[in-house]
Amino acid sequence: MTAPADTADRGVLTISDSTVERIAAHAVTEVDGVGGAASRVLGVAVGGEDLDNSAKVTAKVAGGTATLDVRISVSYPMSVARATGNARRHLMRRIEEFTGLTVSQVDITVTALHTATAETRRVQ
């Protein structure tokens, strides 16, 4: 039986920005009352904000730390402050659980509020 390799000889695990983005986009769907945001092109929303869509997340990983920029929608009449606080805490915990990275900052932009009933449009 061979001895385990010295820690200096084992290599390094690198977690990419895009991996953290995918984990965070999924993790935020676990928060009640929080949903996705429309994609944007040149600052203009393309498509609609929808609670069933995924959030838009940008992550930056440096060493053992990550920062997140998250775009979400919130169910009305839920408190935006409560929803974003819950999302921020949940993201920090889940990213650390899955990656071992410490999340130093989570910036959240709420792009829309959704009512419980869907808006019906009619053409007359």
mmCIF file of the C-alpha atoms, coordinates in Angstrom:
data_MODEL
# 
_entry.id   MODEL 
# 
loop_
_atom_site.group_PDB 
_atom_site.id 
_atom_site.type_symbol 
_atom_site.label_atom_id 
_atom_site.label_alt_id 
_atom_site.label_comp_id 
_atom_site.label_asym_id 
_atom_site.label_entity_id 
_atom_site.label_seq_id 
_atom_site.pdbx_PDB_ins_code 
_atom_site.Cartn_x 
_atom_site.Cartn_y 
_atom_site.Cartn_z 
_atom_site.occupancy 
_atom_site.B_iso_or_equiv 
_atom_site.pdbx_formal_charge 
_atom_site.auth_seq_id 
_atom_site.auth_comp_id 
_atom_site.auth_asym_id 
_atom_site.auth_atom_id 
_atom_site.pdbx_PDB_model_num 
ATOM 1   C CA . MET A 1 1   ? 0.000   0.000  0.000   1.00 0.00 ? 1   MET A CA 1 
ATOM 2   C CA . THR A 1 2   ? 1.413   3.390  -0.978  1.00 0.00 ? 2   THR A CA 1 
ATOM 3   C CA . ALA A 1 3   ? 1.446   6.372  1.329   1.00 0.00 ? 3   ALA A CA 1 
ATOM 4   C CA . PRO A 1 4   ? -0.904  9.248  0.525   1.00 0.00 ? 4   PRO A CA 1 
ATOM 5   C CA . ALA A 1 5   ? 0.660   12.005 -1.555  1.00 0.00 ? 5   ALA A CA 1 
ATOM 6   C CA . ASP A 1 6   ? 2.003   15.022 0.227   1.00 0.00 ? 6   ASP A CA 1 
ATOM 7   C CA . THR A 1 7   ? -0.536  17.866 0.150   1.00 0.00 ? 7   THR A CA 1 
ATOM 8   C CA . ALA A 1 8   ? 1.832   19.968 -1.957  1.00 0.00 ? 8   ALA A CA 1 
ATOM 9   C CA . ASP A 1 9   ? 1.773   17.264 -4.643  1.00 0.00 ? 9   ASP A CA 1 
ATOM 10  C CA . ARG A 1 10  ? -2.007  16.838 -4.839  1.00 0.00 ? 10  ARG A CA 1 
ATOM 11  C CA . GLY A 1 11  ? -2.862  19.781 -7.058  1.00 0.00 ? 11  GLY A CA 1 
ATOM 12  C CA . VAL A 1 12  ? -5.432  22.530 -6.703  1.00 0.00 ? 12  VAL A CA 1 
ATOM 13  C CA . LEU A 1 13  ? -9.194  22.551 -7.130  1.00 0.00 ? 13  LEU A CA 1 
ATOM 14  C CA . THR A 1 14  ? -10.334 25.628 -9.033  1.00 0.00 ? 14  THR A CA 1 
ATOM 15  C CA . ILE A 1 15  ? -14.011 26.613 -9.050  1.00 0.00 ? 15  ILE A CA 1 
ATOM 16  C CA . SER A 1 16  ? -14.943 28.823 -11.992 1.00 0.00 ? 16  SER A CA 1 
ATOM 17  C CA . ASP A 1 17  ? -17.161 31.898 -11.955 1.00 0.00 ? 17  ASP A CA 1 
ATOM 18  C CA . SER A 1 18  ? -19.684 30.127 -14.187 1.00 0.00 ? 18  SER A CA 1 
ATOM 19  C CA . THR A 1 19  ? -19.941 27.170 -11.805 1.00 0.00 ? 19  THR A CA 1 
ATOM 20  C CA . VAL A 1 20  ? -20.761 29.494 -8.909  1.00 0.00 ? 20  VAL A CA 1 
ATOM 21  C CA . GLU A 1 21  ? -23.268 31.331 -11.134 1.00 0.00 ? 21  GLU A CA 1 
ATOM 22  C CA . ARG A 1 22  ? -25.116 28.105 -11.950 1.00 0.00 ? 22  ARG A CA 1 
ATOM 23  C CA . ILE A 1 23  ? -25.182 26.988 -8.317  1.00 0.00 ? 23  ILE A CA 1 
ATOM 24  C CA . ALA A 1 24  ? -26.450 30.390 -7.161  1.00 0.00 ? 24  ALA A CA 1 
ATOM 25  C CA . ALA A 1 25  ? -29.118 30.593 -9.890  1.00 0.00 ? 25  ALA A CA 1 
ATOM 26  C CA . HIS A 1 26  ? -30.479 27.239 -8.725  1.00 0.00 ? 26  HIS A CA 1 
ATOM 27  C CA . ALA A 1 27  ? -30.109 27.996 -4.997  1.00 0.00 ? 27  ALA A CA 1 
ATOM 28  C CA . VAL A 1 28  ? -32.125 31.211 -5.203  1.00 0.00 ? 28  VAL A CA 1 
ATOM 29  C CA . THR A 1 29  ? -35.104 29.210 -6.543  1.00 0.00 ? 29  THR A CA 1 
ATOM 30  C CA . GLU A 1 30  ? -35.207 27.524 -3.126  1.00 0.00 ? 30  GLU A CA 1 
ATOM 31  C CA . VAL A 1 31  ? -36.225 30.828 -1.490  1.00 0.00 ? 31  VAL A CA 1 
ATOM 32  C CA . ASP A 1 32  ? -39.986 31.373 -1.101  1.00 0.00 ? 32  ASP A CA 1 
ATOM 33  C CA . GLY A 1 33  ? -41.411 34.297 -3.055  1.00 0.00 ? 33  GLY A CA 1 
ATOM 34  C CA . VAL A 1 34  ? -38.314 34.868 -5.159  1.00 0.00 ? 34  VAL A CA 1 
ATOM 35  C CA . GLY A 1 35  ? -38.192 34.241 -8.897  1.00 0.00 ? 35  GLY A CA 1 
ATOM 36  C CA . GLY A 1 36  ? -36.350 34.942 -12.071 1.00 0.00 ? 36  GLY A CA 1 
ATOM 37  C CA . ALA A 1 37  ? -35.519 38.065 -13.986 1.00 0.00 ? 37  ALA A CA 1 
ATOM 38  C CA . ALA A 1 38  ? -35.811 38.859 -17.666 1.00 0.00 ? 38  ALA A CA 1 
ATOM 39  C CA . SER A 1 39  ? -32.700 38.749 -19.795 1.00 0.00 ? 39  SER A CA 1 
ATOM 40  C CA . ARG A 1 40  ? -31.391 42.147 -20.834 1.00 0.00 ? 40  ARG A CA 1 
ATOM 41  C CA . VAL A 1 41  ? -29.767 43.331 -24.024 1.00 0.00 ? 41  VAL A CA 1 
ATOM 42  C CA . LEU A 1 42  ? -28.197 46.806 -23.888 1.00 0.00 ? 42  LEU A CA 1 
ATOM 43  C CA . GLY A 1 43  ? -30.152 47.454 -20.673 1.00 0.00 ? 43  GLY A CA 1 
ATOM 44  C CA . VAL A 1 44  ? -33.549 46.607 -22.170 1.00 0.00 ? 44  VAL A CA 1 
ATOM 45  C CA . ALA A 1 45  ? -35.570 43.659 -20.812 1.00 0.00 ? 45  ALA A CA 1 
ATOM 46  C CA . VAL A 1 46  ? -36.013 40.895 -23.384 1.00 0.00 ? 46  VAL A CA 1 
ATOM 47  C CA . GLY A 1 47  ? -38.862 38.557 -22.471 1.00 0.00 ? 47  GLY A CA 1 
ATOM 48  C CA . GLY A 1 48  ? -40.669 38.847 -19.197 1.00 0.00 ? 48  GLY A CA 1 
ATOM 49  C CA . GLU A 1 49  ? -39.845 38.555 -15.559 1.00 0.00 ? 49  GLU A CA 1 
ATOM 50  C CA . ASP A 1 50  ? -41.315 35.323 -14.242 1.00 0.00 ? 50  ASP A CA 1 
ATOM 51  C CA . LEU A 1 51  ? -41.249 33.598 -10.871 1.00 0.00 ? 51  LEU A CA 1 
ATOM 52  C CA . ASP A 1 52  ? -40.673 30.312 -12.719 1.00 0.00 ? 52  ASP A CA 1 
ATOM 53  C CA . ASN A 1 53  ? -37.577 31.533 -14.587 1.00 0.00 ? 53  ASN A CA 1 
ATOM 54  C CA . SER A 1 54  ? -34.143 31.376 -13.031 1.00 0.00 ? 54  SER A CA 1 
ATOM 55  C CA . ALA A 1 55  ? -32.463 34.389 -11.526 1.00 0.00 ? 55  ALA A CA 1 
ATOM 56  C CA . LYS A 1 56  ? -29.670 36.066 -13.443 1.00 0.00 ? 56  LYS A CA 1 
ATOM 57  C CA . VAL A 1 57  ? -26.397 35.739 -11.537 1.00 0.00 ? 57  VAL A CA 1 
ATOM 58  C CA . THR A 1 58  ? -22.901 37.069 -12.160 1.00 0.00 ? 58  THR A CA 1 
ATOM 59  C CA . ALA A 1 59  ? -20.146 35.705 -9.922  1.00 0.00 ? 59  ALA A CA 1 
ATOM 60  C CA . LYS A 1 60  ? -16.516 36.625 -9.424  1.00 0.00 ? 60  LYS A CA 1 
ATOM 61  C CA . VAL A 1 61  ? -14.228 34.138 -7.673  1.00 0.00 ? 61  VAL A CA 1 
ATOM 62  C CA . ALA A 1 62  ? -10.873 35.233 -6.293  1.00 0.00 ? 62  ALA A CA 1 
ATOM 63  C CA . GLY A 1 63  ? -8.962  32.765 -4.147  1.00 0.00 ? 63  GLY A CA 1 
ATOM 64  C CA . GLY A 1 64  ? -11.385 31.315 -1.613  1.00 0.00 ? 64  GLY A CA 1 
ATOM 65  C CA . THR A 1 65  ? -13.904 34.158 -1.878  1.00 0.00 ? 65  THR A CA 1 
ATOM 66  C CA . ALA A 1 66  ? -16.836 34.823 -4.194  1.00 0.00 ? 66  ALA A CA 1 
ATOM 67  C CA . THR A 1 67  ? -18.973 37.889 -4.842  1.00 0.00 ? 67  THR A CA 1 
ATOM 68  C CA . LEU A 1 68  ? -22.404 37.691 -6.452  1.00 0.00 ? 68  LEU A CA 1 
ATOM 69  C CA . ASP A 1 69  ? -24.563 40.105 -8.439  1.00 0.00 ? 69  ASP A CA 1 
ATOM 70  C CA . VAL A 1 70  ? -28.114 38.707 -8.573  1.00 0.00 ? 70  VAL A CA 1 
ATOM 71  C CA . ARG A 1 71  ? -31.233 39.870 -10.483 1.00 0.00 ? 71  ARG A CA 1 
ATOM 72  C CA . ILE A 1 72  ? -34.549 38.512 -9.181  1.00 0.00 ? 72  ILE A CA 1 
ATOM 73  C CA . SER A 1 73  ? -38.275 39.184 -9.043  1.00 0.00 ? 73  SER A CA 1 
ATOM 74  C CA . VAL A 1 74  ? -40.350 39.071 -5.843  1.00 0.00 ? 74  VAL A CA 1 
ATOM 75  C CA . SER A 1 75  ? -43.940 37.949 -5.185  1.00 0.00 ? 75  SER A CA 1 
ATOM 76  C CA . TYR A 1 76  ? -46.146 40.847 -4.103  1.00 0.00 ? 76  TYR A CA 1 
ATOM 77  C CA . PRO A 1 77  ? -47.109 41.603 -1.282  1.00 0.00 ? 77  PRO A CA 1 
ATOM 78  C CA . MET A 1 78  ? -44.001 39.994 0.221   1.00 0.00 ? 78  MET A CA 1 
ATOM 79  C CA . SER A 1 79  ? -41.635 42.484 1.774   1.00 0.00 ? 79  SER A CA 1 
ATOM 80  C CA . VAL A 1 80  ? -38.822 43.186 -0.679  1.00 0.00 ? 80  VAL A CA 1 
ATOM 81  C CA . ALA A 1 81  ? -36.406 43.730 2.225   1.00 0.00 ? 81  ALA A CA 1 
ATOM 82  C CA . ARG A 1 82  ? -37.362 40.379 3.768   1.00 0.00 ? 82  ARG A CA 1 
ATOM 83  C CA . ALA A 1 83  ? -37.196 38.528 0.430   1.00 0.00 ? 83  ALA A CA 1 
ATOM 84  C CA . THR A 1 84  ? -33.781 39.943 -0.461  1.00 0.00 ? 84  THR A CA 1 
ATOM 85  C CA . GLY A 1 85  ? -32.438 39.317 3.047   1.00 0.00 ? 85  GLY A CA 1 
ATOM 86  C CA . ASN A 1 86  ? -33.627 35.707 2.913   1.00 0.00 ? 86  ASN A CA 1 
ATOM 87  C CA . ALA A 1 87  ? -32.142 35.277 -0.574  1.00 0.00 ? 87  ALA A CA 1 
ATOM 88  C CA . ARG A 1 88  ? -28.802 36.806 0.481   1.00 0.00 ? 88  ARG A CA 1 
ATOM 89  C CA . ARG A 1 89  ? -28.441 34.560 3.555   1.00 0.00 ? 89  ARG A CA 1 
ATOM 90  C CA . HIS A 1 90  ? -29.533 31.467 1.629   1.00 0.00 ? 90  HIS A CA 1 
ATOM 91  C CA . LEU A 1 91  ? -27.093 32.117 -1.228  1.00 0.00 ? 91  LEU A CA 1 
ATOM 92  C CA . MET A 1 92  ? -24.187 32.664 1.141   1.00 0.00 ? 92  MET A CA 1 
ATOM 93  C CA . ARG A 1 93  ? -24.942 29.404 2.960   1.00 0.00 ? 93  ARG A CA 1 
ATOM 94  C CA . ARG A 1 94  ? -25.558 27.273 -0.149  1.00 0.00 ? 94  ARG A CA 1 
ATOM 95  C CA . ILE A 1 95  ? -22.491 28.502 -2.069  1.00 0.00 ? 95  ILE A CA 1 
ATOM 96  C CA . GLU A 1 96  ? -20.320 27.715 0.937   1.00 0.00 ? 96  GLU A CA 1 
ATOM 97  C CA . GLU A 1 97  ? -21.958 24.265 1.330   1.00 0.00 ? 97  GLU A CA 1 
ATOM 98  C CA . PHE A 1 98  ? -21.433 23.312 -2.321  1.00 0.00 ? 98  PHE A CA 1 
ATOM 99  C CA . THR A 1 99  ? -18.082 24.923 -3.052  1.00 0.00 ? 99  THR A CA 1 
ATOM 100 C CA . GLY A 1 100 ? -16.337 25.732 0.232   1.00 0.00 ? 100 GLY A CA 1 
ATOM 101 C CA . LEU A 1 101 ? -16.007 29.342 -0.947  1.00 0.00 ? 101 LEU A CA 1 
ATOM 102 C CA . THR A 1 102 ? -16.818 32.224 1.384   1.00 0.00 ? 102 THR A CA 1 
ATOM 103 C CA . VAL A 1 103 ? -19.286 34.676 -0.153  1.00 0.00 ? 103 VAL A CA 1 
ATOM 104 C CA . SER A 1 104 ? -18.143 38.161 0.825   1.00 0.00 ? 104 SER A CA 1 
ATOM 105 C CA . GLN A 1 105 ? -20.835 40.161 -0.968  1.00 0.00 ? 105 GLN A CA 1 
ATOM 106 C CA . VAL A 1 106 ? -24.238 39.576 -2.549  1.00 0.00 ? 106 VAL A CA 1 
ATOM 107 C CA . ASP A 1 107 ? -25.699 42.513 -4.490  1.00 0.00 ? 107 ASP A CA 1 
ATOM 108 C CA . ILE A 1 108 ? -29.372 41.978 -5.339  1.00 0.00 ? 108 ILE A CA 1 
ATOM 109 C CA . THR A 1 109 ? -31.462 43.910 -7.860  1.00 0.00 ? 109 THR A CA 1 
ATOM 110 C CA . VAL A 1 110 ? -35.226 43.347 -7.791  1.00 0.00 ? 110 VAL A CA 1 
ATOM 111 C CA . THR A 1 111 ? -36.446 43.747 -11.359 1.00 0.00 ? 111 THR A CA 1 
ATOM 112 C CA . ALA A 1 112 ? -40.177 43.104 -10.840 1.00 0.00 ? 112 ALA A CA 1 
ATOM 113 C CA . LEU A 1 113 ? -42.948 42.452 -8.324  1.00 0.00 ? 113 LEU A CA 1 
ATOM 114 C CA . HIS A 1 114 ? -45.473 39.735 -9.171  1.00 0.00 ? 114 HIS A CA 1 
ATOM 115 C CA . THR A 1 115 ? -49.035 39.503 -7.895  1.00 0.00 ? 115 THR A CA 1 
ATOM 116 C CA . ALA A 1 116 ? -50.543 36.156 -6.950  1.00 0.00 ? 116 ALA A CA 1 
ATOM 117 C CA . THR A 1 117 ? -53.018 36.284 -9.842  1.00 0.00 ? 117 THR A CA 1 
ATOM 118 C CA . ALA A 1 118 ? -51.822 36.408 -13.400 1.00 0.00 ? 118 ALA A CA 1 
ATOM 119 C CA . GLU A 1 119 ? -52.696 39.458 -15.401 1.00 0.00 ? 119 GLU A CA 1 
ATOM 120 C CA . THR A 1 120 ? -55.206 38.713 -18.156 1.00 0.00 ? 120 THR A CA 1 
ATOM 121 C CA . ARG A 1 121 ? -55.005 40.686 -21.396 1.00 0.00 ? 121 ARG A CA 1 
ATOM 122 C CA . ARG A 1 122 ? -57.845 40.980 -23.860 1.00 0.00 ? 122 ARG A CA 1 
ATOM 123 C CA . VAL A 1 123 ? -57.950 42.202 -27.387 1.00 0.00 ? 123 VAL A CA 1 
ATOM 124 C CA . GLN A 1 124 ? -61.148 44.088 -28.163 1.00 0.00 ? 124 GLN A CA 1 
# 
